[in-house]
Amino acid sequence: MEISVQVKNFIIDNFLFGESDHFDENTDFFDKGILDSTGIIELVSFIEQTFNISVADEELITENFSSLNKITDYIQTKVYPKVT
């Protein structure tokens, strides 16, 4: 299953009580009150377990977790790191 679909389904099930019409890929979860500090902990735990990655404390920034697109991009960089 695609990364964004898995994350979106988790957010819908756990924070929006099954209502999927409250956000799109660019909706800011913090501005809309979809995620708060407790929610981000739950989301990070889900991401770490589902995608077998570790989220470092310094990576817990809004640039990585404020929207579905940003979360998907972040996970992709962890799962498929660029070779330099």
Buried (B, 14 or more C-beta within 10 A) or exposed (E): EEBBEBBBEBBBEBBBEEEEEBBEEEBBBBEEEBBEEEBBEBBBEBBEEBBEBEBEEEBEEEEBBBBBEBBBBBBEEBEEEEEE
